[in-house]
């Protein structure tokens, strides 16, 4: 109990760790495991489609609405399709954050603005002919 309280963990966690260590006698069993599904969506396909459609229809437009409009559209579409477990607003925000800045700028401000910002300036620099 004192050990659990000292490190801020539940006593059951301490006992579980002891059992794991006794089973293998290697400290590596106590390391955190990496998730095998990291970076993959765990949402149902229908919800994924709704989020992607809302981002394309509302966020990636010249009118440049904010994320709230996309979140409201996702909630509305989930309600229309009778999906009870609608995605959390942070899920929609994270999906928007995963979009490249170039794509956002190109869809909102146009291809020219994206090219000017993200493409190198072609040409030559006068007087830069020394090695």
C-alpha positions as CSV (number, residue, x, y, z in Angstrom):
1,X,0.0,0.0,0.0
2,X,2.8,2.5,0.9
3,X,4.6,1.7,-2.3
4,X,1.5,2.2,-4.4
5,X,0.7,5.5,-2.7
6,X,4.4,6.7,-3.0
7,X,4.4,6.2,-6.8
8,X,0.8,7.2,-7.3
9,X,-0.4,3.8,-8.7
10,X,-3.2,1.5,-7.6
11,X,-2.1,-1.5,-5.4
12,X,-3.5,-3.9,-8.0
13,X,-1.0,-2.4,-10.6
14,X,1.9,-3.1,-8.2
15,X,0.8,-6.7,-7.7
16,X,0.3,-7.2,-11.4
17,X,3.8,-5.9,-12.1
18,X,5.3,-8.2,-9.4
19,X,3.5,-11.2,-11.1
20,X,4.8,-10.2,-14.5
21,X,8.3,-9.9,-13.2
22,X,8.2,-13.2,-11.4
23,X,6.9,-14.9,-14.5
24,X,9.8,-13.9,-16.7
25,X,12.4,-12.4,-14.3
26,X,13.1,-9.7,-16.9
27,X,12.6,-6.0,-16.2
28,X,11.6,-5.5,-19.9
29,X,8.2,-6.9,-19.2
30,X,7.4,-3.8,-17.2
31,X,8.0,-1.4,-20.2
32,X,5.0,0.1,-22.0
33,X,4.0,-1.8,-25.1
34,X,3.5,0.2,-28.3
35,X,0.1,0.1,-29.8
36,X,-0.2,-2.0,-32.9
37,X,-3.0,0.1,-34.3
38,X,-1.4,3.5,-33.8
39,X,-2.3,5.9,-36.5
40,X,-5.2,3.9,-37.8
41,X,-8.8,5.0,-37.4
42,X,-10.9,3.0,-34.9
43,X,-14.1,4.6,-36.0
44,X,-16.7,2.8,-38.1
45,X,-16.4,3.3,-41.8
46,X,-19.7,5.3,-42.0
47,X,-18.4,7.8,-39.4
48,X,-15.1,8.1,-41.2
49,X,-17.0,8.8,-44.4
50,X,-19.1,11.4,-42.7
51,X,-16.1,13.2,-41.2
52,X,-14.2,13.2,-44.5
53,X,-17.2,14.5,-46.4
54,X,-17.8,17.3,-43.9
55,X,-14.2,18.4,-44.0
56,X,-14.2,18.4,-47.8
57,X,-17.6,20.1,-48.0
58,X,-17.2,22.7,-45.3
59,X,-13.5,23.2,-44.2
60,X,-11.7,22.9,-47.5
61,X,-13.6,25.7,-49.2
62,X,-12.9,29.3,-50.1
63,X,-15.3,30.6,-47.5
64,X,-12.9,29.3,-44.9
65,X,-15.4,28.4,-42.1
66,X,-13.9,27.4,-38.8
67,X,-13.7,23.9,-37.3
68,X,-17.0,24.4,-35.4
69,X,-19.0,24.3,-38.6
70,X,-17.4,21.0,-39.5
71,X,-18.1,19.6,-36.0
72,X,-21.7,20.7,-36.2
73,X,-22.1,19.1,-39.7
74,X,-20.6,15.8,-38.4
75,X,-23.0,15.8,-35.5
76,X,-26.0,16.6,-37.8
77,X,-25.1,13.8,-40.2
78,X,-24.6,11.3,-37.4
79,X,-28.0,12.3,-36.1
80,X,-29.6,11.8,-39.6
81,X,-27.9,8.4,-40.0
82,X,-29.0,7.4,-36.5
83,X,-25.5,6.9,-35.3
84,X,-25.6,6.8,-31.5
85,X,-21.8,6.9,-30.8
86,X,-20.9,10.1,-32.6
87,X,-17.3,11.1,-32.7
88,X,-15.9,13.6,-30.1
89,X,-15.2,17.1,-31.4
90,X,-11.5,16.5,-30.7
91,X,-11.6,13.6,-33.1
92,X,-12.7,15.9,-35.9
93,X,-10.2,18.6,-34.9
94,X,-7.4,16.0,-35.0
95,X,-8.5,14.8,-38.4
96,X,-8.4,18.4,-39.7
97,X,-4.9,18.9,-38.0
98,X,-3.6,15.8,-40.0
99,X,-4.3,17.6,-43.3
100,X,-1.2,19.2,-44.8
101,X,-0.9,23.0,-44.5
102,X,-0.3,23.1,-48.3
103,X,-3.6,21.3,-49.0
104,X,-5.5,23.6,-46.7
105,X,-4.0,26.7,-48.3
106,X,-4.6,25.4,-51.8
107,X,-8.3,24.6,-51.2
108,X,-9.0,27.8,-49.2
109,X,-6.9,30.5,-51.0
110,X,-6.1,28.9,-54.3
111,X,-3.3,27.1,-56.0
112,X,-1.3,30.2,-56.7
113,X,-1.1,31.2,-53.0
114,X,0.0,27.6,-52.1
115,X,2.6,27.6,-54.8
116,X,4.0,31.0,-53.7
117,X,4.3,29.9,-50.1
118,X,5.5,26.3,-50.5
119,X,7.4,26.2,-53.8
120,X,11.0,27.3,-54.2
121,X,11.6,30.6,-56.0
122,X,13.0,29.7,-59.4
123,X,15.5,32.0,-61.2
124,X,18.9,33.2,-60.5
125,X,20.6,35.5,-58.0
126,X,22.6,38.3,-59.7
127,X,26.3,38.3,-58.8
128,X,26.2,34.8,-57.2
129,X,28.6,33.3,-59.7
130,X,31.6,32.7,-57.3
131,X,32.3,29.3,-55.9
